[in-house]
């Protein structure tokens, strides 16, 4: 077996993995990233289909936050085009919220009268400035104390579904307030050449500073000796290589990390937490081609959908995502329950009905390229927000990054990059960069 030495080996090249590698490399750590797929990016990447750039997961990325800090650290450019303000569709009408007081405006649009709006907003203000609601009840249960108005309840479902990938009756109430108070970036953007091009630029910047990124390289095992992570066994082509490292960062999801390292090496409490806490969050997505834009804005959130909660039309900003004269629409939503079993056929039918109700001439102008159900080992999130594990595992010098270990209040790609920052800060305290002995 061949043997190579690194300071840190990162398993998986999603946003969490590449952000960790960028930060480590920028701080002088000899870093190797291994990725089993032929492309980097994980669930923020691109596949080509009929000339369209189809995302493997997320379509928009936060600007001015943790993601951009990772790019800046290694000298890569976050090449995205800013998305105009999101619109909200209520009863067939689209509303653009003001830059300040947007939540109040949205609640007012949904309420029957100003008294109801004041009651709901007063409760929200207390939760933000005095004490967060208990996590022992869901956001929906908390709201029902202040309103029975289904329009208001669906408004909060529409805020939760496309961001948290679960429903308002599944999200612990306190976690919604953590999300409202968590640091936000400076808007969101779409990569004009597709997600893959953006992530490739990050990988190339890592390599330019001395790191390595190996695609088509499967991690077979995380090596653990004496309760400490010592590296990984990987297969690259016909070669099986022992990668000796001082720390291991896994971007494969907490469950896969345990499988790679061997459950016998973990503390029983950690394994119990994994079994009882971790809940993968599913998400439905349809990628739709058309000969004209099916909506007139880049991002649209649906308050009263059956399954549909969000639509993105990237070609309004980035025509590069489709063949000339064509447009691409991504529609997304959550199933009725985020816990299995799922009724894939019913969920698809209801989402298509939502699309027909909201897009005149849908059947005439639209072609469904892909209907994706993110679940299992390729979920929306590796865990529901509020049900995450810590970045540190019970094995010394073994860390998880990504959307199974989101920091409190963080969501999406920003959460993945922030988890990488937390892991790297701890590595810097414990591990010094430098050449390992063979």
Secondary structure as the mmCIF struct_conf table of DSSP 4:
data_model
#
loop_
_struct_conf.conf_type_id
_struct_conf.id
_struct_conf.beg_label_comp_id
_struct_conf.beg_label_asym_id
_struct_conf.beg_label_seq_id
_struct_conf.end_label_comp_id
_struct_conf.end_label_asym_id
_struct_conf.end_label_seq_id
STRN STRN1 UNK A 2 UNK A 5
BEND BEND1 UNK A 7 UNK A 7
STRN STRN2 UNK A 8 UNK A 11
BEND BEND2 UNK A 14 UNK A 14
HELX_RH_AL_P HELX_RH_AL_P1 UNK A 15 UNK A 26
TURN_TY1_P TURN_TY1_P1 UNK A 27 UNK A 28
STRN STRN3 UNK A 31 UNK A 34
BEND BEND3 UNK A 36 UNK A 40
TURN_TY1_P TURN_TY1_P2 UNK A 42 UNK A 43
BEND BEND4 UNK A 44 UNK A 44
STRN STRN4 UNK A 46 UNK A 49
TURN_TY1_P TURN_TY1_P3 UNK A 50 UNK A 51
STRN STRN5 UNK A 52 UNK A 55
BEND BEND5 UNK A 56 UNK A 57
STRN STRN6 UNK A 61 UNK A 62
BEND BEND6 UNK A 63 UNK A 65
HELX_RH_AL_P HELX_RH_AL_P2 UNK A 66 UNK A 74
TURN_TY1_P TURN_TY1_P4 UNK A 75 UNK A 75
STRN STRN7 UNK A 81 UNK A 82
HELX_LH_PP_P HELX_LH_PP_P1 UNK A 83 UNK A 86
STRN STRN8 UNK A 87 UNK A 90
TURN_TY1_P TURN_TY1_P5 UNK A 91 UNK A 92
STRN STRN9 UNK A 93 UNK A 96
HELX_LH_PP_P HELX_LH_PP_P2 UNK A 97 UNK A 98
BEND BEND7 UNK A 99 UNK A 101
HELX_RH_AL_P HELX_RH_AL_P3 UNK A 102 UNK A 110
BEND BEND8 UNK A 111 UNK A 113
HELX_RH_AL_P HELX_RH_AL_P4 UNK A 114 UNK A 129
TURN_TY1_P TURN_TY1_P6 UNK A 130 UNK A 130
HELX_LH_PP_P HELX_LH_PP_P3 UNK A 132 UNK A 134
TURN_TY1_P TURN_TY1_P7 UNK A 135 UNK A 136
BEND BEND9 UNK A 137 UNK A 137
STRN STRN10 UNK A 138 UNK A 138
HELX_RH_AL_P HELX_RH_AL_P5 UNK A 139 UNK A 143
TURN_TY1_P TURN_TY1_P8 UNK A 144 UNK A 146
HELX_RH_AL_P HELX_RH_AL_P6 UNK A 150 UNK A 164
BEND BEND10 UNK A 165 UNK A 166
TURN_TY1_P TURN_TY1_P9 UNK A 168 UNK A 170
BEND BEND11 UNK A 171 UNK A 171
STRN STRN11 UNK A 172 UNK A 172
HELX_RH_AL_P HELX_RH_AL_P7 UNK A 173 UNK A 181
BEND BEND12 UNK A 182 UNK A 182
BEND BEND13 UNK A 186 UNK A 186
STRN STRN12 UNK A 188 UNK A 190
TURN_TY1_P TURN_TY1_P10 UNK A 192 UNK A 193
HELX_RH_AL_P HELX_RH_AL_P8 UNK A 195 UNK A 208
TURN_TY1_P TURN_TY1_P11 UNK A 209 UNK A 210
STRN STRN13 UNK A 212 UNK A 214
BEND BEND14 UNK A 215 UNK A 216
STRN STRN14 UNK A 217 UNK A 225
TURN_TY1_P TURN_TY1_P12 UNK A 226 UNK A 227
STRN STRN15 UNK A 228 UNK A 236
TURN_TY1_P TURN_TY1_P13 UNK A 237 UNK A 238
STRN STRN16 UNK A 239 UNK A 244
BEND BEND15 UNK A 246 UNK A 246
STRN STRN17 UNK A 247 UNK A 250
BEND BEND16 UNK A 252 UNK A 252
HELX_RH_AL_P HELX_RH_AL_P9 UNK A 254 UNK A 261
HELX_RH_3T_P HELX_RH_3T_P1 UNK A 263 UNK A 265
BEND BEND17 UNK A 266 UNK A 266
HELX_RH_AL_P HELX_RH_AL_P10 UNK A 268 UNK A 277
HELX_LH_PP_P HELX_LH_PP_P4 UNK A 280 UNK A 280
STRN STRN18 UNK A 281 UNK A 281
HELX_LH_PP_P HELX_LH_PP_P5 UNK A 282 UNK A 282
STRN STRN19 UNK A 283 UNK A 290
BEND BEND18 UNK A 291 UNK A 292
BEND BEND19 UNK A 294 UNK A 298
STRN STRN20 UNK A 299 UNK A 302
BEND BEND20 UNK A 303 UNK A 304
BEND BEND21 UNK A 306 UNK A 307
STRN STRN21 UNK A 308 UNK A 312
HELX_RH_3T_P HELX_RH_3T_P2 UNK A 314 UNK A 316
TURN_TY1_P TURN_TY1_P14 UNK A 317 UNK A 317
HELX_RH_3T_P HELX_RH_3T_P3 UNK A 319 UNK A 321
BEND BEND22 UNK A 322 UNK A 322
TURN_TY1_P TURN_TY1_P15 UNK A 324 UNK A 325
STRN STRN22 UNK A 327 UNK A 333
BEND BEND23 UNK A 336 UNK A 336
BEND BEND24 UNK A 338 UNK A 340
HELX_LH_PP_P HELX_LH_PP_P6 UNK A 341 UNK A 341
HELX_RH_AL_P HELX_RH_AL_P11 UNK A 344 UNK A 358
BEND BEND25 UNK A 359 UNK A 359
TURN_TY1_P TURN_TY1_P16 UNK A 360 UNK A 361
HELX_RH_AL_P HELX_RH_AL_P12 UNK A 362 UNK A 365
STRN STRN23 UNK A 366 UNK A 374
STRN STRN24 UNK A 375 UNK A 375
TURN_TY1_P TURN_TY1_P17 UNK A 376 UNK A 377
STRN STRN25 UNK A 378 UNK A 378
BEND BEND26 UNK A 380 UNK A 380
STRN STRN26 UNK A 381 UNK A 381
BEND BEND27 UNK A 382 UNK A 383
TURN_TY1_P TURN_TY1_P18 UNK A 385 UNK A 386
HELX_LH_PP_P HELX_LH_PP_P7 UNK A 388 UNK A 390
BEND BEND28 UNK A 391 UNK A 391
STRN STRN27 UNK A 392 UNK A 392
BEND BEND29 UNK A 394 UNK A 395
STRN STRN28 UNK A 396 UNK A 396
TURN_TY1_P TURN_TY1_P19 UNK A 397 UNK A 397
STRN STRN29 UNK A 398 UNK A 400
BEND BEND30 UNK A 402 UNK A 402
TURN_TY1_P TURN_TY1_P20 UNK A 403 UNK A 404
BEND BEND31 UNK A 405 UNK A 405
HELX_LH_PP_P HELX_LH_PP_P8 UNK A 406 UNK A 407
TURN_TY1_P TURN_TY1_P21 UNK A 408 UNK A 409
HELX_RH_AL_P HELX_RH_AL_P13 UNK A 412 UNK A 430
HELX_LH_PP_P HELX_LH_PP_P9 UNK A 435 UNK A 437
#
